[in-house]
Amino acid sequence: MKTMFAQAATFALSAVAALAILVGVIDQPQVAVATTPAVSFTA
């Protein structure tokens, strides 16, 4: 049960982080690219 909870928490955290980055990119492209180098590489 502990591993399942850990996996669910990790998935939720990564999903929230991805959503936050997505919203940041849509709202402020320059700031998002400056703060997250990975986005500038993939975009």
C-alpha positions as CSV (number, residue, x, y, z in Angstrom):
1,M,0.0,0.0,0.0
2,K,2.8,2.4,0.8
3,T,4.4,2.0,-2.7
4,M,1.0,2.6,-4.3
5,F,0.5,5.8,-2.3
6,A,4.0,6.9,-3.1
7,Q,3.4,6.3,-6.8
8,A,0.0,8.1,-6.7
9,A,1.6,11.1,-4.9
10,T,4.5,11.3,-7.3
11,F,2.1,11.1,-10.3
12,A,-0.1,13.8,-8.8
13,L,2.9,16.0,-8.1
14,S,4.3,15.6,-11.7
15,A,0.8,16.2,-13.2
16,V,0.5,19.4,-11.1
17,A,4.0,20.5,-12.1
18,A,3.3,19.8,-15.8
19,L,0.0,21.8,-15.6
20,A,1.8,24.7,-13.9
21,I,4.4,24.8,-16.6
22,L,1.8,24.6,-19.3
23,V,-0.2,27.4,-17.8
24,G,3.0,29.4,-17.4
25,V,3.9,28.9,-21.0
26,I,0.4,30.0,-22.2
27,D,0.3,33.0,-19.9
28,Q,3.9,34.2,-20.1
29,P,6.0,32.5,-22.8
30,Q,9.2,34.5,-22.1
31,V,9.2,34.0,-18.4
32,A,8.4,30.3,-18.7
33,V,11.2,29.6,-21.2
34,A,13.7,31.6,-19.0
35,T,12.9,29.6,-15.8
36,T,12.6,26.2,-17.4
37,P,15.4,25.4,-19.8
38,A,13.8,22.0,-20.8
39,V,10.9,23.9,-22.3
40,S,13.2,26.0,-24.5
41,F,14.9,22.9,-25.8
42,T,11.7,21.0,-26.6
43,A,9.8,24.0,-28.0
